[in-house]
Amino acid sequence: MSSRRSSRSQQSGTSRNISDEQITDLVSKLQQLLPEIRNRRSDKVSASKVLQETCNYIRNLHREVDDLSDRLSELLASTDMDSDQAAIIRSLLM
């Protein structure tokens, strides 16, 4: 355990220990959520690979959200705010 985590545990008066079984279960759940790993034929993937793929997946999701936000902003900027199309866009955002 890192000294930072250790000192936090000591300060709060409680120690939260996660068992190896809980970690394995959480990594397995993450693995099921990741398309890149879920679609592989092999069931054996290291925990570090699952965590690395999780980070990559989250980064990609952030990029997609940013791209969609930019596209939506461009669409709204080029649309007459009183048009039916603008009303549909506004209803989707709410």
N, CA and C of each residue as an Amber inpcrd file, in Angstrom:
protein
   282
   0.8510000  -1.1700000   0.0000000   0.0000000   0.0000000   0.0000000
   0.8920000   1.2270000   0.0000000   0.5280000   2.2180000  -0.7750000
   1.3420000   3.4260000  -0.8360000   1.2700000   4.1640000   0.4850000
   2.2860000   4.9810000   0.7430000   2.3110000   5.7290000   2.0050000
   1.1610000   6.7220000   2.0650000   0.7590000   7.2480000   0.9160000
  -0.3600000   8.1960000   0.8840000  -1.6600000   7.5030000   1.2990000
  -1.9160000   6.3310000   0.6980000  -3.1160000   5.5790000   1.0600000
  -3.0580000   5.1290000   2.5090000  -1.8910000   4.7020000   2.9340000
  -1.7160000   4.2360000   4.3060000  -1.9950000   5.3580000   5.2980000
  -1.4700000   6.5430000   5.0200000  -1.6800000   7.6520000   5.9430000
  -3.1350000   8.0910000   5.9430000  -3.8040000   8.0150000   4.7780000
  -5.2210000   8.3470000   4.7300000  -6.0350000   7.3710000   5.5670000
  -5.7050000   6.0920000   5.4650000  -6.4200000   5.0820000   6.2370000
  -6.2130000   5.2970000   7.7200000  -4.9920000   5.6320000   8.0980000
  -4.7020000   5.8520000   9.5060000  -5.4080000   7.0950000  10.0110000
  -5.4950000   8.1320000   9.1830000  -6.1570000   9.3650000   9.5940000
  -7.6480000   9.1470000   9.7850000  -8.2670000   8.3780000   8.9100000
  -9.7080000   8.1800000   9.0180000 -10.0610000   7.1530000  10.0860000
  -9.0780000   6.3850000  10.5090000  -9.3190000   5.4050000  11.5590000
  -9.8370000   4.0800000  11.0320000 -10.0890000   3.9860000   9.7260000
 -10.5460000   2.7300000   9.1450000  -9.6560000   2.3610000   7.9890000
  -9.5230000   1.0810000   7.8020000  -8.7260000   0.5800000   6.6910000
  -9.6550000  -0.1770000   5.7580000  -9.6710000   0.1980000   4.5080000
 -10.5000000  -0.4790000   3.5210000  -9.6060000  -1.4030000   2.7200000
  -9.6960000  -2.6570000   3.0040000  -8.9210000  -3.6400000   2.2620000
  -9.8310000  -4.3110000   1.2540000  -9.3800000  -4.3510000   0.0340000
 -10.1240000  -5.0420000  -1.0180000  -9.4380000  -6.3820000  -1.2280000
 -10.2050000  -7.4180000  -1.1600000  -9.6320000  -8.7580000  -1.3030000
  -9.2470000  -9.0210000  -2.7580000  -8.3710000  -9.9940000  -2.9320000
  -7.9720000 -10.3940000  -4.2860000  -9.1850000 -10.8720000  -5.0760000
 -10.1000000 -11.5330000  -4.3900000 -11.3060000 -12.0200000  -5.0510000
 -12.1590000 -10.8650000  -5.5610000 -12.2790000  -9.7980000  -4.7640000
 -13.0460000  -8.6240000  -5.1850000 -12.3820000  -7.9450000  -6.3800000
 -11.0630000  -7.8440000  -6.3460000 -10.3320000  -7.2430000  -7.4670000
 -10.5460000  -8.0710000  -8.7270000 -10.4420000  -9.3750000  -8.6010000
 -10.6470000 -10.2590000  -9.7510000 -12.0560000 -10.0910000 -10.3080000
 -13.0310000  -9.9820000  -9.4080000 -14.4230000  -9.7990000  -9.8320000
 -14.6050000  -8.4640000 -10.5620000 -14.0140000  -7.4020000 -10.0250000
 -14.1290000  -6.0800000 -10.6500000 -13.4450000  -6.0440000 -12.0100000
 -12.2830000  -6.6650000 -12.1120000 -11.5700000  -6.7120000 -13.3950000
 -12.3860000  -7.5130000 -14.4070000 -13.0080000  -8.5870000 -13.9460000
 -13.8550000  -9.3940000 -14.8300000 -15.0420000  -8.5810000 -15.3380000
 -15.6440000  -7.7930000 -14.4630000 -16.7700000  -6.9430000 -14.8730000
 -16.3240000  -5.8900000 -15.8770000 -15.1640000  -5.2970000 -15.6430000
 -14.6260000  -4.3310000 -16.6070000 -14.3910000  -5.0030000 -17.9550000
 -13.8220000  -6.1970000 -17.9070000 -13.5140000  -6.9310000 -19.1300000
 -14.7800000  -7.1630000 -19.9520000 -15.8920000  -7.4350000 -19.2990000
 -17.1560000  -7.6650000 -19.9990000 -17.6950000  -6.3920000 -20.6450000
 -17.3130000  -5.2330000 -20.1270000 -17.7980000  -3.9610000 -20.6580000
 -16.9860000  -3.4530000 -21.8440000 -15.7930000  -3.9660000 -22.0140000
 -14.8920000  -3.4500000 -23.0440000 -15.0370000  -4.2260000 -24.3440000
 -15.5010000  -3.5560000 -25.3990000 -15.6840000  -4.2540000 -26.6820000
 -14.3820000  -4.8550000 -27.2120000 -13.2880000  -4.1560000 -27.0250000
 -11.9950000  -4.6030000 -27.5410000 -11.5840000  -5.9530000 -26.9330000
 -11.8740000  -6.1590000 -25.6780000 -11.5020000  -7.4020000 -25.0000000
 -12.6270000  -8.4250000 -25.0710000 -13.8560000  -7.9700000 -24.9600000
 -15.0170000  -8.8700000 -24.9560000 -15.0840000  -9.6980000 -26.2300000
 -14.6530000  -9.1330000 -27.3470000 -14.7540000  -9.8100000 -28.6380000
 -13.6000000 -10.7750000 -28.9110000 -12.6400000 -10.8340000 -28.0210000
 -11.5170000 -11.7720000 -28.1990000 -11.9540000 -13.1840000 -27.8600000
 -11.2870000 -14.1310000 -28.4810000 -11.6230000 -15.5350000 -28.2370000
 -11.0610000 -16.0240000 -26.9080000  -9.9440000 -15.4970000 -26.4940000
  -9.2860000 -15.9470000 -25.2740000  -9.9480000 -15.3240000 -24.0480000
 -10.1940000 -16.1400000 -23.0350000 -10.7720000 -15.6470000 -21.7870000
  -9.7220000 -15.0580000 -20.8640000  -8.4720000 -15.4320000 -21.0750000
  -7.4000000 -14.9910000 -20.1800000  -6.7800000 -13.6870000 -20.6710000
  -7.0220000 -12.6200000 -19.9120000  -6.4160000 -11.3180000 -20.1810000
  -5.9280000 -10.7980000 -18.8350000  -4.7340000 -10.2670000 -18.8190000
  -4.1840000  -9.7910000 -17.5510000  -4.9580000  -8.5720000 -17.0450000
  -4.9340000  -8.4010000 -15.7320000  -5.6180000  -7.2640000 -15.1110000
  -5.0400000  -5.9560000 -15.6260000  -3.7270000  -5.9140000 -15.8110000
  -3.1140000  -4.6760000 -16.3010000  -3.5850000  -4.3550000 -17.7130000
  -3.7790000  -5.3650000 -18.5410000  -4.2790000  -5.1590000 -19.8980000
  -5.7270000  -4.6560000 -19.8580000  -6.5300000  -5.2130000 -18.9590000
  -7.9180000  -4.7760000 -18.8210000  -7.9570000  -3.3140000 -18.3890000
  -7.1200000  -2.9500000 -17.4260000  -7.0890000  -1.5570000 -16.9580000
  -6.5920000  -0.6210000 -18.0530000  -5.5880000  -1.0640000 -18.7970000
  -5.0600000  -0.2530000 -19.9010000  -6.1400000  -0.0530000 -20.9680000
  -6.8400000  -1.1060000 -21.3250000  -7.9090000  -1.0170000 -22.3230000
  -9.0730000  -0.1620000 -21.8120000  -9.3430000  -0.2270000 -20.5140000
 -10.3930000   0.6040000 -19.9300000 -10.0510000   2.0760000 -20.0890000
  -8.8130000   2.4270000 -19.7880000  -8.3710000   3.8240000 -19.9480000
  -8.4760000   4.2630000 -21.4010000  -8.0430000   3.4140000 -22.3150000
  -8.1330000   3.7420000 -23.7440000  -9.5860000   3.9170000 -24.1750000
 -10.4430000   3.0430000 -23.6980000 -11.8590000   3.0980000 -24.0500000
 -12.4930000   4.3890000 -23.5410000 -12.1740000   4.7640000 -22.3120000
 -12.7190000   6.0030000 -21.7430000 -12.2070000   7.2120000 -22.5170000
 -10.9170000   7.2120000 -22.8760000 -10.3700000   8.3090000 -23.6930000
 -11.1150000   8.4160000 -25.0220000 -11.3590000   7.2730000 -25.6510000
 -12.0810000   7.2720000 -26.9260000 -13.5090000   7.7700000 -26.7630000
 -14.1590000   7.3890000 -25.6860000 -15.5110000   7.8930000 -25.4330000
 -15.5090000   9.4010000 -25.2470000 -14.5160000   9.9130000 -24.5360000
 -14.3980000  11.3680000 -24.3610000 -14.2310000  12.0610000 -25.7160000
 -13.3850000  11.4890000 -26.5650000 -13.1830000  12.0590000 -27.9030000
 -14.4820000  12.0610000 -28.6980000 -15.2110000  10.9590000 -28.6260000
 -16.4810000  10.8710000 -29.3500000 -17.4780000  11.9150000 -28.8500000
 -17.5490000  12.0830000 -27.5460000 -18.4470000  13.0920000 -26.9690000
 -18.0430000  14.4790000 -27.4350000 -16.7410000  14.7680000 -27.4070000
 -16.2600000  16.0710000 -27.8720000 -16.6010000  16.2960000 -29.3430000
 -16.3720000  15.2700000 -30.1610000 -16.6670000  15.3800000 -31.5940000
 -18.1590000  15.6050000 -31.8320000 -18.9900000  14.8530000 -31.1360000
 -20.4350000  15.0190000 -31.2980000 -20.8910000  16.3830000 -30.8070000
 -20.2870000  16.8560000 -29.7420000 -20.6160000  18.1840000 -29.2320000
 -20.2450000  19.2580000 -30.2460000 -19.0700000  19.1130000 -30.8570000
 -18.6530000  20.0590000 -31.8910000 -19.5990000  20.0270000 -33.0850000
 -19.9650000  18.8300000 -33.5210000 -20.8750000  18.7000000 -34.6560000
 -22.2290000  19.3170000 -34.3370000 -22.7010000  19.0990000 -33.1250000
 -23.9760000  19.6670000 -32.7190000 -23.9060000  21.1840000 -32.6780000
 -22.8060000  21.7230000 -32.1730000 -22.6290000  23.1810000 -32.1310000
 -22.6380000  23.7650000 -33.5350000 -21.9480000  23.0940000 -34.4650000
 -21.9210000  23.5550000 -35.8550000 -23.3210000  23.5000000 -36.4620000
 -24.0360000  22.4340000 -36.1630000 -25.3840000  22.2830000 -36.7010000
 -26.3160000  23.3720000 -36.1620000 -26.2090000  23.6200000 -34.8760000
 -27.0410000  24.6620000 -34.2790000 -26.6880000  26.0410000 -34.8280000
 -25.3980000  26.2800000 -35.0530000 -24.9590000  27.5770000 -35.5670000
 -25.4620000  27.8150000 -36.9930000 -25.6400000  26.7320000 -37.7420000
 -26.0670000  26.8870000 -39.1350000 -27.5740000  26.7230000 -39.3090000
 -28.2920000  26.5830000 -38.2230000 -29.7350000  26.3530000 -38.2840000
 -30.4900000  27.5720000 -37.7850000 -31.5500000  27.8940000 -38.4860000
 -32.4400000  28.9670000 -38.0380000 -33.0860000  28.5170000 -36.7300000
 -32.9160000  29.3030000 -35.6740000 -33.3730000  28.9060000 -34.3430000
 -34.8870000  28.7500000 -34.2420000 -35.6160000  29.2750000 -35.1880000
 -37.0760000  29.1480000 -35.1810000 -37.5600000  27.9910000 -36.0550000
 -36.6330000  27.2750000 -36.6770000 -37.0180000  26.2020000 -37.5930000
 -37.4180000  24.9360000 -36.8360000 -38.0910000  24.0510000 -37.5640000
 -38.4820000  22.7610000 -36.9950000 -37.2520000  21.9390000 -36.6140000
 -36.2010000  22.0410000 -37.4290000 -34.9650000  21.2990000 -37.1650000
 -34.3410000  21.7530000 -35.8440000 -34.3280000  23.0360000 -35.5800000
 -33.7770000  23.5550000 -34.3210000 -34.6120000  23.0730000 -33.1460000
 -35.9170000  23.0200000 -33.3190000 -36.8020000  22.5550000 -32.2440000
 -36.5270000  21.0780000 -31.9370000 -36.2860000  20.3020000 -32.9510000
 -35.9660000  18.8790000 -32.7510000 -34.6390000  18.7460000 -32.0030000
 -33.6480000  19.5140000 -32.4150000 -32.3400000  19.4680000 -31.7420000
 -32.4720000  19.8680000 -30.2720000 -33.2150000  20.9260000 -30.0210000
 -33.4090000  21.3540000 -28.6330000 -34.1190000  20.2870000 -27.8120000
 -35.1020000  19.6160000 -28.3980000 -35.8250000  18.5720000 -27.6580000
 -34.9170000  17.3860000 -27.3450000 -33.9650000  17.0980000 -28.2240000
 -33.0150000  16.0040000 -27.9710000 -32.0360000  16.3420000 -26.8550000
 -31.7710000  17.6170000 -26.6950000 -30.8170000  18.0340000 -25.6710000
 -31.4310000  18.0790000 -24.2770000 -32.7190000  18.0480000 -24.2070000
 -33.3920000  18.1510000 -22.8860000 -33.7220000  16.8100000 -22.3040000
